[in-house]
Amino acid sequence: MAKEPKITVAVNVMDPAKFKGDLLAISLLEDTKQLTAEYRELDRSLNSALTQLLKLGDFKAKPNETTILYPTGKSGCPRILVVGLGKRKDLKLNILRQAAGTAFRQAAKLGAARCGLALHLPAAPEKLDPEQIAQVITEGAIFGSYNYKDHISTTSDTPKTSAASSLTLLEPDPRRAAKMKKGAAAGQIIADAQNRARMIANRPGCEINPPLLAKEAQKIARQADLQCTIFDEKKLAKMKMNAILAVGSGSASKPRLTVLKYNGRKGLKMIDVVVIGKAITFDSGGLSLKPSEHMESMKFDKSGGCNTIAILTAAARLKLPLNIVGLIPSAENLPSHTSYRPGDIITTYSGKTIEVQNTDAEGRIILSDALAYAAEMKPKAIIDMATLTGACMVALGHHNAGLFGNNDALKLQLQAAAQFSGEPVWPMPSGPDYLEQMKSKVADLKNVGGRPGGSCTAAAFLGEFVGDVPWAHIDIAATADADQEKPYRTHGATAYGVRLVLEYLRGL
């Protein structure tokens, strides 16, 4: 696995015109008529290039639109990158997060190592919290810096794509700068964790399988001072976690359940939250084989588990005053003479039985064991993340994750966290009516309930394994990876849900 790029982040009390580095990124609003006071000295050092830019109207300042100025005056930077923020009335913190990602991606293409960001200055800063501003800008910049090129050979013709190594947030007001330092520190921890999850999720099935994923989690846990326990196939059999074993039965790489523990409330044994992430390291569909088109993207079926690793490590580095457990049920779903079959009946860890009608509906099967195991811990809440259903993508497209659960207060907390994190969720139903579709004639449940309401029936199935513990299920099937690049991020794994769950945890 490629080495993680390390970016140092600082907050300096400084006028943007005084910054000396390889690139200075500033921003303009779509309805800007004249420069704010914060940019006037910079404009003078640029021989009025910003004023001229506004007069010409060539740069519309649409969200993530960019232009580069090459100063001929006394500027300390050879490049001034201008990023659009859109209209003032539409400005939200996530616009700043994306603008920072756009700026850092441009910096990487230009080979600029030392970057100054003053993106927030014209953005009505008196209405936005400086700590939050610094957090989202830092998150966006570091998120934007990541580029998955582990297997691309470097040649003399390869464009510059080295990530910037130094990020300085520029704030002329000392009081605001002092508040921004705390936000930048949190943003760096969160973004580093999210990029780590993306690095693992992007790795193909030939490089990562359940045992190797467990070892990766173990290595990262040691670095973050987390407790880590790995249950191999023998231990899973002894515990009667037959659902996880069944899904992994067709692969030579045997399944695992990885348990991560963070104790932020010393002396208290009560578990606040259990976070569960589905980790199918590759999903062929098993004997119910998937079509070959786009099957290569099934390496992303481990995204929930990668997110869980990131969330636990970031919680430890943020020193959250909580006790959190992370569960990563992991298997490789392949067809062979040892695979589980349609028609098989599985007795799960909870004692409930499942009739297998489609081996490609495997995520809910492995989650059944993990959810029941989590419920035994009697936490205050359980949150699972899973690339669970194509039906959720049909319902919501690629712009929202589906949010299901049995507790309205928990769902509202996650919705609030989603607004700040820029990872939106949409509440979906999963009550008794949907559960009826999951009733089997020969077992307690079946693992598919027909096409109508596919994501809702899957969630209703999961809800049968949590008892009365407050529980939320986040279906990230449509958001865990992206085919197309955006100005603020590359294609591939997104680690969607890491920021969301961490904001929820930070709010407890």
C-alpha positions in Angstrom: 0.0 0.0 0.0 1.3 3.5 -0.9 2.5 5.6 1.9 -0.1 8.1 3.2 0.8 11.7 2.2 1.5 13.8 5.3 0.3 17.3 5.3 1.2 19.8 8.1 -1.5 22.3 8.9 -1.0 25.7 10.6 -3.1 28.7 11.3 -1.3 32.0 11.0 -2.4 35.6 11.9 -1.5 37.1 8.6 -2.9 39.2 5.8 -3.0 37.1 2.6 -0.8 39.6 0.8 2.1 38.7 3.2 2.0 35.0 2.6 5.1 33.5 0.9 4.8 30.1 -0.6 4.1 28.2 -3.8 0.4 29.0 -4.1 -2.1 31.2 -2.4 -5.8 30.3 -2.7 -8.5 32.9 -2.3 -12.2 32.9 -3.1 -14.8 35.2 -4.6 -18.6 35.0 -4.4 -20.7 35.0 -7.5 -22.4 38.3 -6.5 -19.2 40.1 -5.6 -19.3 43.7 -6.8 -16.1 44.9 -5.2 -13.3 43.4 -3.2 -13.6 43.1 0.6 -11.1 44.9 2.8 -9.2 41.6 3.4 -8.2 41.4 -0.3 -7.4 45.0 -1.1 -3.8 44.9 0.0 -3.4 41.7 -2.0 -4.9 43.4 -5.0 -2.5 46.2 -4.7 0.4 43.8 -4.7 -1.0 42.2 -7.8 -1.2 45.5 -9.7 -5.1 45.4 -9.4 -5.4 42.0 -11.1 -8.3 41.0 -8.9 -10.1 44.3 -9.6 -9.6 43.7 -13.3 -10.9 40.1 -13.0 -14.1 41.5 -11.5 -14.5 44.1 -14.2 -14.0 41.8 -17.1 -16.5 39.3 -15.8 -14.7 36.3 -17.3 -14.6 34.6 -14.0 -18.2 33.9 -12.8 -17.3 32.6 -9.3 -19.6 29.6 -9.7 -19.0 26.9 -7.0 -15.5 25.3 -7.5 -14.8 27.4 -10.7 -11.1 28.3 -10.7 -8.7 30.7 -12.4 -5.0 31.3 -11.8 -3.3 34.7 -11.7 0.4 34.9 -12.2 1.5 38.1 -10.3 3.8 40.7 -11.9 3.8 42.9 -8.8 5.2 42.3 -5.3 3.2 39.2 -4.3 5.0 36.6 -2.2 3.5 33.8 -4.2 4.1 32.9 -7.9 0.5 31.7 -8.3 -2.8 33.1 -6.9 -5.6 30.6 -7.3 -9.1 32.1 -7.2 -11.9 29.6 -6.3 -15.6 30.4 -6.8 -18.1 30.0 -3.9 -21.3 30.6 -5.7 -24.0 33.0 -4.4 -23.8 34.4 -0.9 -27.3 33.3 0.0 -26.4 29.7 -0.9 -23.1 29.7 1.0 -22.8 26.8 3.5 -19.9 25.3 5.3 -19.7 22.4 2.8 -19.2 24.9 0.0 -16.0 26.0 1.8 -15.0 22.3 2.3 -15.3 21.7 -1.4 -13.5 24.9 -2.3 -10.6 23.8 -0.2 -10.5 20.4 -1.9 -10.6 22.1 -5.3 -7.7 24.4 -4.3 -5.5 21.5 -3.1 -6.2 19.4 -6.1 -5.1 22.3 -8.3 -2.0 22.7 -6.1 -1.1 19.1 -6.6 -1.4 19.4 -10.4 0.9 22.4 -10.3 3.4 20.7 -8.0 2.9 23.4 -5.3 4.0 22.2 -1.9 3.5 25.1 0.4 -0.1 26.5 0.1 -1.8 29.3 1.9 -5.6 29.3 2.1 -7.7 32.5 2.6 -10.9 31.0 1.1 -13.1 32.1 4.0 -12.4 35.8 4.1 -15.1 37.1 1.8 -17.7 34.5 3.0 -19.5 36.6 5.6 -17.1 35.4 8.3 -19.0 37.2 11.1 -21.9 34.7 10.5 -19.8 31.6 10.5 -18.0 30.0 13.5 -14.2 30.3 13.0 -13.6 26.9 14.6 -16.0 25.2 12.2 -14.5 27.2 9.2 -11.1 25.9 10.0 -12.3 22.4 10.5 -14.1 22.1 7.2 -11.4 23.9 5.2 -8.8 21.5 6.6 -11.0 18.5 6.0 -11.6 19.5 2.4 -8.0 20.3 1.6 -6.7 17.0 3.0 -9.6 15.0 1.4 -8.9 16.7 -1.9 -5.2 15.9 -1.7 -5.7 12.2 -1.8 -5.2 10.5 -5.2 -5.2 6.7 -5.7 -2.3 6.0 -8.1 -0.7 3.1 -6.3 -0.4 1.0 -9.4 0.4 3.7 -12.1 4.0 3.7 -13.3 5.7 7.1 -13.1 7.3 8.3 -16.3 8.8 11.6 -17.5 5.5 12.4 -19.2 3.5 11.9 -16.0 1.8 15.1 -15.0 2.6 16.6 -11.6 0.3 15.1 -9.0 2.3 15.3 -5.8 0.2 16.4 -2.9 1.0 19.7 -1.2 2.9 19.1 2.1 2.1 22.3 3.9 -1.2 24.0 4.5 -1.5 27.4 6.2 -4.9 29.0 7.0 -4.5 32.7 6.9 -6.7 34.9 9.2 -5.8 38.6 9.9 -7.9 38.7 13.1 -5.9 37.3 16.1 -9.1 36.4 18.0 -10.6 34.4 15.2 -7.2 32.8 14.4 -7.0 31.5 18.0 -10.4 29.8 17.6 -9.4 28.4 14.2 -6.5 26.4 15.6 -8.7 24.0 17.5 -10.9 23.4 14.4 -7.9 22.8 12.1 -6.5 20.2 14.5 -9.8 18.3 14.6 -10.1 18.7 10.8 -6.7 17.1 10.2 -7.5 14.1 12.4 -10.8 13.5 10.7 -9.5 13.9 7.2 -6.5 11.8 7.8 -8.7 9.0 9.1 -11.1 9.4 6.1 -8.2 9.2 3.6 -6.9 6.1 5.4 -10.3 4.4 4.9 -10.2 5.4 1.2 -6.7 3.9 0.8 -7.8 0.6 2.2 -11.2 0.5 0.3 -9.4 1.2 -3.0 -7.2 -1.8 -2.7 -8.3 -4.6 -5.0 -9.3 -8.1 -4.0 -6.0 -9.6 -5.0 -4.3 -7.4 -2.3 -6.8 -7.5 0.6 -9.0 -10.3 1.9 -10.6 -10.9 5.3 -7.4 -12.0 7.1 -5.3 -9.2 5.6 -8.0 -6.6 6.4 -8.0 -7.8 10.0 -4.2 -7.5 10.1 -4.4 -4.0 8.7 -7.0 -3.1 11.4 -4.7 -4.6 14.0 -1.7 -2.5 12.8 -3.7 0.7 12.7 -5.2 -0.1 16.2 -1.7 -0.4 17.7 -0.8 3.1 16.3 -3.9 4.6 17.8 -3.7 2.7 21.1 -6.9 0.8 20.5 -7.7 -2.7 21.8 -8.0 -5.1 18.9 -9.4 -8.7 19.0 -9.6 -10.8 15.8 -11.9 -13.8 15.7 -10.8 -16.3 13.0 -12.9 -19.0 11.5 -12.3 -21.4 14.3 -13.3 -18.9 17.0 -16.4 -17.9 14.8 -17.4 -21.6 14.7 -17.1 -21.9 18.4 -19.2 -18.8 18.9 -21.8 -20.1 16.4 -21.5 -17.1 14.2 -22.7 -19.3 11.3 -23.9 -16.4 9.2 -20.4 -14.9 8.8 -19.0 -18.3 8.2 -21.6 -19.2 5.5 -20.9 -16.1 3.4 -17.2 -16.8 3.5 -17.4 -20.6 2.9 -16.7 -20.4 -0.8 -13.3 -18.6 -0.5 -9.9 -19.9 0.5 -9.5 -16.7 2.4 -11.5 -17.4 5.6 -13.8 -14.9 7.2 -13.0 -12.8 10.2 -14.7 -10.6 12.8 -12.5 -7.8 14.1 -13.4 -6.0 17.3 -11.9 -2.6 18.0 -12.3 -0.9 21.4 -11.7 2.6 22.5 -12.1 3.5 26.1 -12.5 7.2 26.5 -14.2 7.1 29.8 -11.7 5.5 32.1 -13.1 3.4 34.9 -16.6 3.1 33.3 -17.5 -0.1 31.5 -20.7 1.1 29.9 -20.5 1.2 26.1 -21.8 4.3 24.6 -21.9 3.4 20.9 -21.1 0.3 18.8 -20.2 1.1 15.2 -20.5 -1.8 12.7 -19.1 -1.8 9.2 -19.9 -4.5 6.5 -16.6 -5.7 5.0 -17.0 -8.0 2.0 -13.5 -7.7 0.6 -14.8 -8.8 -2.8 -18.4 -9.7 -3.8 -18.9 -11.8 -6.8 -22.4 -12.7 -5.7 -21.4 -16.2 -4.8 -23.4 -18.9 -6.6 -26.0 -16.2 -7.5 -23.3 -14.7 -9.6 -23.4 -11.1 -10.5 -23.2 -9.9 -14.1 -19.7 -9.3 -15.2 -20.3 -5.6 -16.0 -19.0 -3.4 -13.2 -18.1 -6.4 -11.0 -14.6 -4.8 -10.6 -16.2 -2.2 -8.3 -17.2 -4.9 -5.9 -13.9 -4.3 -4.1 -15.7 -1.4 -2.5 -18.1 -3.7 -0.7 -15.7 -3.5 2.2 -16.2 0.2 2.6 -18.3 0.0 5.8 -15.5 -1.9 7.5 -12.9 0.5 6.3 -15.0 3.4 7.7 -15.2 1.7 11.1 -11.4 1.5 11.3 -11.2 5.2 10.5 -13.9 6.2 13.0 -12.3 4.3 15.9 -8.8 5.6 15.3 -10.1 9.2 14.9 -12.2 8.9 18.1 -9.0 7.9 19.9 -7.0 10.8 18.5 -9.7 13.3 19.2 -9.8 11.9 22.8 -13.6 11.7 22.8 -15.0 11.1 26.3 -16.9 8.0 25.1 -16.5 4.2 25.2 -16.9 3.0 21.6 -16.7 -0.5 20.1 -16.1 -1.1 16.4 -17.2 -4.4 14.8 -16.0 -5.4 11.3 -17.5 -8.7 10.1 -15.6 -9.6 7.0 -15.8 -12.3 4.3 -15.1 -12.9 0.6 -18.2 -13.9 -1.3 -17.0 -16.3 -4.0 -18.5 -19.3 -5.8 -16.9 -22.7 -5.3 -17.9 -26.3 -4.4 -17.8 -25.2 -0.7 -20.0 -22.1 -1.2 -23.3 -21.6 0.7 -26.2 -22.2 -1.6 -29.7 -20.8 -2.3 -32.1 -22.9 -0.2 -29.6 -23.3 2.7 -30.9 -22.4 6.1 -28.5 -20.7 8.5 -28.8 -20.6 12.3 -27.3 -17.3 13.2 -25.5 -16.2 16.4 -28.9 -14.9 17.8 -30.6 -18.3 17.3 -32.8 -16.9 14.5 -32.8 -18.9 11.3 -32.3 -17.5 7.7 -33.4 -19.1 4.5 -30.9 -18.2 1.8 -32.8 -17.3 -1.4 -30.0 -15.3 -3.1 -26.3 -15.6 -2.1 -25.8 -12.1 -3.5 -27.8 -10.6 -0.6 -24.9 -11.5 1.7 -24.2 -8.2 3.5 -27.4 -8.5 5.6 -26.4 -12.1 6.5 -23.0 -11.2 8.0 -24.5 -8.2 9.7 -27.0 -10.4 11.4 -24.3 -12.0 13.5 -22.5 -8.7 14.2 -25.7 -6.8 15.2 -26.8 -9.5 17.6 -23.3 -9.6 19.1 -23.4 -5.8 19.5 -26.9 -5.9 21.1 -25.6 -8.2 23.8 -23.2 -5.4 24.9 -26.2 -3.2 25.7 -24.8 0.0 24.3 -26.7 3.2 24.2 -26.8 3.0 20.4 -25.7 0.9 17.5 -24.9 2.3 14.1 -24.1 0.2 11.1 -22.8 1.3 7.7 -23.0 -1.0 4.7 -22.9 -1.0 1.0 -26.1 -3.0 1.3 -28.6 -2.5 -1.6 -28.7 -1.3 -5.2 -32.3 -0.4 -4.4 -31.0 2.5 -2.3 -29.1 3.9 -5.3 -32.3 3.6 -7.4 -34.3 5.4 -4.7 -31.8 8.2 -3.8 -29.2 8.3 -6.6 -25.6 9.1 -5.6 -26.3 12.2 -3.5 -27.7 10.8 -0.2 -27.2 7.7 1.9 -30.3 5.9 3.2 -31.0 6.3 6.9 -33.1 3.6 8.6 -33.6 2.7 12.3 -35.8 2.0 15.2 -35.2 5.3 17.2 -36.3 8.7 16.0 -34.0 10.6 18.4 -31.0 8.8 17.1 -32.0 9.3 13.5 -32.5 13.1 14.1 -29.0 13.3 15.7 -27.5 11.6 12.7 -29.4 14.0 10.3 -28.0 17.0 12.2 -24.5 15.6 12.0 -24.9 14.9 8.3 -25.7 18.6 7.7 -22.4 19.7 9.1 -20.3 16.8 7.7 -21.5 17.4 4.2 -22.5 13.7 3.9 -26.3 13.9 3.7 -28.7 11.1 4.6 -32.3 10.7 3.8 -34.7 9.0 6.3 -36.4 5.9 4.9 -39.0 3.5 6.4 -38.4 -0.1 7.5 -41.3 -1.0 9.8 -43.4 -4.2 10.2 -45.0 -3.9 6.8 -41.6 -4.3 5.1 -40.7 -7.1 7.6 -43.6 -9.2 6.3 -41.8 -9.4 2.9 -38.8 -11.0 4.7 -40.8 -13.8 6.4 -39.9 -17.3 5.2 -42.1 -20.4 5.0 -39.3 -22.6 6.2 -37.2 -20.4 8.5 -37.6 -17.3 10.7 -36.5 -15.0 7.9 -35.4 -15.1 4.3 -32.6 -12.9 3.0 -34.5 -11.3 0.1 -38.0 -9.9 -0.1 -38.6 -9.1 -3.7 -37.8 -5.9 -5.7 -40.4 -3.5 -4.2 -38.9 -1.5 -1.4 -35.6 -3.5 -1.5 -33.6 -1.2 0.7 -36.5 -0.9 3.2 -37.0 -4.7 3.5 -33.2 -5.2 3.9 -33.2 -2.7 6.8 -36.3 -4.4 8.3 -34.4 -7.7 8.2 -31.4 -6.1 10.1 -33.7 -4.6 12.7 -34.7 -8.1 13.8 -31.2 -8.6 15.3 -30.9 -5.6 17.6 -33.7 -6.1 20.1 -34.7 -2.9 21.8 -31.3 -1.2 21.5 -31.5 2.2 19.7 -30.2 1.4 16.2 -29.5 3.2 12.9 -28.5 1.7 9.6 -26.8 3.8 7.0 -27.0 2.3 3.5 -23.9 3.7 1.6 -24.2 1.5 -1.5 -24.6 4.6 -3.8 -22.1 6.9 -2.0 -19.2 4.7 -0.9 -17.4 5.1 -4.3 -17.5 7.4 -7.3 -16.8 6.7 -11.0 -16.3 10.4 -11.9 -13.9 12.9 -10.5 -15.1 16.2 -9.1 -13.1 19.4 -8.8 -12.7 18.7 -5.1 -12.0 15.0 -5.1 -10.7 12.1 -7.1 -12.7 9.0 -8.3 -12.7 5.8 -6.3 -13.5 5.3 -2.6 -15.1 8.2 -0.8 -15.2 6.9 2.8 -18.7 8.4 3.0 -20.0 8.3 6.5 -16.7 8.7 8.4 -17.2 12.5 8.9 -20.9 11.9 9.6 -20.5 9.4 12.4 -17.6 11.3 13.9 -19.7 14.5 14.1 -22.5 12.5 15.7 -20.0 11.1 18.3 -18.5 14.5 18.9 -21.9 15.8 19.7 -22.7 13.3 22.4 
